[in-house]
């Protein structure tokens, strides 16, 4: 979990918005966004999961390949996958999927947003 969190935090232009539970305890969920567009949801308490944006064709292949990849949120199951971090998906594969999610969202940014993101990278 900590390795994936550190990996996501290093992405260029990423902002992290914690969702704080009503009683004010520590956050259960971290929303990762690039230029205001969500690309990952990391569940930090309870069941360790990350929800990532995914190409619909790849999502179907991954659901067949790994028991730890499914759909567990209200987000559109065609475009989002939930990865259980304590299941059969190797960390290297989870990081690759996180990069794919980031790149997928980044490719949909406007020309101005892409220019602003490139300026952050320099």
C-alpha positions, 0 to 999 in steps of 0.5 A, spaced: 500 500 500 505 504 501 509 503 495 503 504 491 501 511 494 508 513 493 508 511 486 502 515 485 504 521 489 510 522 484 506 523 478 507 529 475 501 534 476 497 530 481 493 532 487 490 528 492 484 529 495 482 525 502 475 523 503 474 524 511 469 520 514 464 524 518 467 523 525 473 526 523 478 520 524 483 519 518 481 519 511 478 512 508 479 514 501 484 518 497 482 521 490 488 522 485 487 527 480 491 530 474 489 537 472 482 536 476 480 529 473 480 523 477 485 517 475 485 513 481 481 512 488 486 509 493 482 505 499 487 506 505 483 503 511 479 496 511 480 492 504 486 495 501 483 496 494 485 501 488 480 503 483 483 505 476 481 508 469 482 502 464 481 501 457 474 497 456 477 492 452 483 491 457 479 491 463 475 485 460 482 481 459 484 483 466 478 481 470 479 474 466 486 473 468 486 476 475 481 474 481 483 480 484 481 485 479 473 486 479 468 492 480 466 494 486 464 501 486 459 506 483 463 508 477 462 505 470 464 498 470 466 499 462 472 504 464 474 503 471 477 496 475 478 495 482 484 492 484 485 488 490 492 489 493 492 483 497 490 478 492 493 475 486 495 481 482 503 483 482 505 490 485 509 491 478 502 490 474 498 494 479 503 500 478 503 499 470 495 499 471 496 506 475 500 508 469 496 506 464 490 510 468 494 516 469 496 516 461 489 515 459 486 521 463 492 525 461 491 524 454 483 526 454 486 533 457 485 539 453 491 542 449 491 548 454 491 543 460 497 538 457 501 545 456 500 546 463 502 539 465 508 539 461 510 546 464 510 542 471 514 537 468 520 541 466 
